[in-house]
């Protein structure tokens, strides 16, 4: 090999090395240079099936990302960003192409929260789901009929079968996904509490305990009274007494209830939820019950109380006999009514 040829090969090699170094330095600088995002940041949404290529060129058209082909080449060589995940992403000011790829690879999407509240009815749950702008809507008004194909539940009614809690979701989550989570968590919590229940309770199944828990949830304004109210209801069931609780009657009235429970409502035997006329538990839960209410249903307080009346401050007066109860009714619901009186439970941070 001639000396001239050797010099040519060396020169070519040096050129290639320098070119590679230049490309490497430029690529690193490009990957770590902030993208053209304003101070307020930018939200982008990746639908299922969107590729990195589509996203990159979309951002180029929006003057956010320069040289998308460089980004795609780096992704192929490094393996970063090959498996982008669908969802809504927030790109903060100063984010670089490299950080952008990491965000897509990790599925670092924006999450939102929805809280299902103890004491809510199924209709209230549905309404809350409808108000979530970022949640995909798949459930119609006839929520029970539609969800029967998704839930492994033998019950005709889905009332009370969802656990009240805070659930996180992103833009790819549907209302059905949330309800499935809530349903599965309720099954888990109910099974755990049922396995630790006291003996001799008047329930034939966990479902009946859940029905009782929903009554406790609707009647309780102060957390420390849950077990006391449970004790009253359990003793009444054991003694074959009617439960005589207003929330069940109100639930059975549905839209007919306008805020004023009247004596004619308490006498209506056609209302299956009228526990003034029908013995035993109502047919279904009447609201979402939390773990504390479920626990109380399965661990009622000992005692002799068979009655309770609202005192107007969210708590109750408990009585062991009808005479004492009638005196308490006269005192708290007739003689001492005031503008601050509340017969309904007053929800506090602990209740």
N, C-alpha and C positions, 0 to 999 in steps of 0.2 A: 504494500500500500504506500502510495506516494505521500510525501510530507504535506503537500498541498491538500490532499484529500483528508488527511488526518486533521489538519487545521479546520477544514470545512465541517467535519463531523463534530469536533469540539465546539466550534462556534454555534452549530445548530443545537447541540445539547444545552449549551449555556443559554441560548435564546429560549428554548423550551422551558428550562428551569426558571428563567426570569419571567417568562410569560405566565407560567403556572403560579409563581409567587405573586405576580401582579393580580392575576385572577383571584387567587386565594385571599389576598389582602383586600381587594375590592369587594369580594363576596362577603367577607367578614364585616367590613364597614357597612355594606348595604344591609346585611341582616340585623345590624345593631343600630341602624339609623332610624329615628322615630318616623312613623308613618304620618301622612298629612291629615291628622285628626284635630279638630278644633278643641278648645279648652273644655267644652261641655261633654266631650266624648261622643261616641257613635254606637248605636245599637244596630246589629245586623241579625238576620234570621236565616238559619240554614234549614231547609226542608229535608225530609227523609229522601235520600238518594242524591242529594247535591254533592258534587265533587269539589275537591280543592281547586281544580282548574276553573270551574264555573265561578266560585267565590272570588278567586284572585282577579279574574278579568272583569267581574262586576265591580270590584273595588277600584280597578284601574279606570273604568268608565266614570266612576264617581270622584276621580282625582284624589283617591286616598292612598293607593299603592302604586309605586313606580316599578316598572320592569317586572311584571308578573311572571314572565318566563324564567327569570333568575330564581324566583322563589320556587317555582315548580321544579326546576333542575336541582336545586338544593334539596328539596323534599325527596326526590327520587334517589339521589345519591346518599343521603343521610338516613332515609327511612322515616323521617319526622313528618307528621301531617298526612300520612297515607290513609289513615282511618279517621276521618273527621266525623264528628257526631252531630246529629241534628239538634236544633234548639236555638234559643235566643242568646246572643253574645253581646256583652257590653265592652267596647274597645275604648279604654281610657286614653286621655291625651298623653303622648310620649311612648306609647306601645310600639315596639319594633316588629319587623317581619318575623324574626325568630320567636319572640314572645307570642306573637299572633298564632304561629304554627303550634306552639306548645299548648295554647289555650284550646285550639280546635282538637288537638290530639287527646287532651285530658277531658274534653267535654265540659269545660268550665263555663257552663251556661248560667244564665240568671235564674234564680229561684224566687218563688213567691210563697206566701203562707195563707192558709185558710183554716180558721178555727171553727169546728163544730161544737156548739155550746150545750152543756148539760141542760136538760129540760126542753130542748127544741123538739118540735114535731118533724115528721118526714117532709111535710110541705115547707117548713122553714129551712130545712136542709137543702131542698131543691132550689128554693129562692136564693139562698146564699151562694150556691154553685152557679146560678145564672148570672150573678152580679160580678163574677170573677172574669175580667176582660181577657186575661191571658190564658184562660182555661178553655180547652176545646169542648164544645157542647155537643153531646151525643144523646143525652137523656131528654125525653119528652116530658110533658106534664104527667102522663100516666107512668110514673116512675116504677111502680111495683111490677106492672106487666112487663115492662121492657127489661128490668133487671133480673127477672126470673130466669132468663136464659144464661145469665152470667154467674149467678150465685147458687151455690149448692145448698139451698134452703128449702125445707119441706113446708114452710109456713106460707099461708096465702097472703098475709100482710107482712110488709117489711118494716113496719113501724117499730122503732126502738132497737133495730138490729145493727145499728152503726155506732161505733164507739166515739164519744165526744173527745176530741183532741185537736191539736194543731198539726196540719199536714202540709208538707212542702211540695211544690210542683213547679214545672217549667212550661214553656210554651208548647211542648209536644205532649203534655199530659192532658187526659180527658177527664170529664166529670165522672165517668164510669171507673177510671183508674183510682180516683180518690175514694169513691164509694166501696170499691173492692178492698182497698187498704183498711178502711174504717170497719167494714164487715168482718174481715179476717182478724183484725185486732180485737173486736168485740168477742168473737168466738174464743180467742186465746185467753182474754181476761176472764171471761165467764167460766171457762173450763178450770182456770187456776183457782178462782174463788170458790167454785163449786166443790173442788177436791178438798178444800179446807173448811167446809161448812160444819156448823154445829149439827148434832143429831136431834131427831125428833121434830124437825121443821115440817110445816104443812105444805111442802112442795113435792110434786112427783117428778119434776125435771128441772134442769137449769133454766129452761125457758120460763117456767112459772116463777122462778126466783127473779128473773129479769123483769117480768111483769110487775112484781112487787117492788123491785128497785125503782122502776119508773114512777110508781106512786109516791115512794119516799122522796124521789128527786123533786117532784112537783109540789110536795107538801113542805119541804124543808127550806127554811130561810137561814138558819144558823147551823153550822156544821156539827156542833156537839149534840144536836137533837136528832140526827139521822137514826141512830140506834134506838132512841126512845120512841120515835114514831114507828119504827119497825116493830118494836116490842108491842105497841098497841095493836097494830094490824095483825101480827102473828097470833096474839092472844084471841083476838076477835074471830079469826079463822078457826082456831082450835076449839072455840066455844060455839061455833056455828052461828056467830053473829054476823050481820051484814057489815061491810066495811064502812059504808056511809061517808065516802070522801068526795068532796065537790069536784076536784079536777077530773075524775072519771066521767062525771055527768057532763061537764063542759066539753070534754073531748068528744063524747058521743053526740053532742048537739052539732058539732062542726060549725058550719057557716051560720046556723040558726042562732048561735050564741052571740049576743050583741053587747056583752059586758055586764049584764044584770041577770044573775041566776035567781029564778023565781020558784015559788013552791010548786007550781004546775010542772016544772021541769023535774023536780024531785019525785013527783008522783007518776011520771011517764014510764010505764013498764015496757013500752016498745023500744026504748033506748037500751040496747044491750050492755052499755057501759054504765048504766044507772045502778050504782052499788047501794043505793037506798032501797031499791026494789029487787035486785038480784043478789043472791048469796054467792060467796066465793070471789075469786079474782075476776077482773074483766077479761074479755077474750084475748086481748093483745096488750103489749106495753102501750103507754100513752105518750111516751117521750123518750129522748135519749137519756140513758142513765150512766153516770160515771162510775169508776171503780169504787169510790167511797160509798155510793148508794147501794151498789151490788154487795159490797162487804157488809153493810148494815143489814140488808135483807137476809143475809146468811148468818149474821151474828146479832140478833135482836137483844136489846137491853132487858135484863131481868126486871121484874116488878109486877105491880098489880093494876097499873093504869089501863083503862079501856076507852078513854075519851081524851080528846085534846081540843082546845079552842084557841084561835089566833088572838094574841094580846094586843096586836096593832103595831108592834115594833119589830115584827119579823120572827118573834119567838112564840111559843105556845104555853098554855097552862094545861097540865095533865091531871086528869081526875080518875079515881078508881071506881066511882059509882055515879049513877045518873043524877042523883040529887046535887052532888058536888059540881058535876058538869053543868047542870042547869044554872046554878049560882054563878059559875064562871062565865057562862054565856051572857047572863044578865049584866055582870060587872064589866066585861071587856067588850061586848058587842052591842050593848044597849045603853048603859049608863055612861060609859067613858069614851064613846066615839068622839073623835075630833078630826080636824082637817088633815092631821098627819096619820090618821089610822090607816092601816093596810092589812087587809085580810089575806092577801097573797104573800108568799114568801118574799122577803127582801134579800136579794142576792148580795153577798159581800165577798171580799177577797178570799175569805176562808170557806165560803159556802158554796 
